[in-house]
């Protein structure tokens, strides 16, 4: 077990890659908004990835959204 009583000498960085799939209706219209994201917290209208409040989550993706769209091939 680590002992931090005398302080912290540094940090070890870690990173993660997440994938989110937004629904597309039978006519081919995607519904890309915070409300459809797995990481959207409905109780606080915030993003679980960055902690930011999502404005108009039923219509848009938040301005601080860390997700980058993956183009289809």
Steps between C-alpha positions, in 0.01 A plus 500: 500500500628847416584747774420866420553643847805696381348610168480389137812483285316486166216346305457220247286603204230269364265541204184332375319472170122484513251418226146635480240394245222747418173362357394545140132472409364290214521800265871542569473802732749485788407629846834641618447686826612473861177329603585204274853466638579221748706747707222758542383532862128574488478586871741793467488566121876461494763297320661213691817538287580865565260604778359792296134597498338417164291782355190381310596131528189386310606691187877552493839369599662710773764755403758323719425148377823297482361255242626523144281364223640197319432527129349195333699320233 
